[in-house]
Amino acid sequence: FKFVDVDFANSLTRCRNYPCLAVRRLHADLTKSQVAQLEDFVTMVIGRKYNLWKPNAMFRKKSVIIAEDPDRAFFCSELVACAFKQAGLLPTHQASSCYVPGAFAECAGMRLLCGARLGPEERIIFDNRPERKEGKGSASTCRII
């Protein structure tokens, strides 16, 4: 199922400053309640600003700013952790800000609740070459391996 209908190729153009990224798919038999919790969370946070990770966030016992605050910005892994917590897939005793991107890496062995698991890493490699058309801008293509 899909939570948000997003043009994946267009969203990848925002990542062209990075040589690659990894995606792991969530495998879970979610209940209707869990799906509703995730959909509500996604609806609430769509369009929010990105926030850089701050090392002191690792030592928080709980989130300082609640997710419902419209001014709340999220770091990438913090957003994923918060969504998983909304669905009951991560324990609530640890602040979402404590999750760094490496916590979701395949080698980190993250254990999710309710029988959920993350699939293997799928790497997306960006090819950022200068565009030959009219000599302006740059082309960004990607390949998934």
WOTA-V24319 format. One record per helix or strand of 3 or more residues. SS is the DSSP state (~ for helix, > for strand). FROM is the first residue (numbers start at 1). TO is the last residue. If there is no record, write none. Layout:
[[SS | FROM | TO] [SS | FROM | TO]]
This chain:
[[~ | 8 | 15] [> | 20 | 23] [~ | 32 | 45] [~ | 55 | 59] [~ | 76 | 86] [~ | 96 | 98] [~ | 101 | 104] [~ | 106 | 108] [> | 122 | 130] [~ | 133 | 135] [> | 138 | 144]]
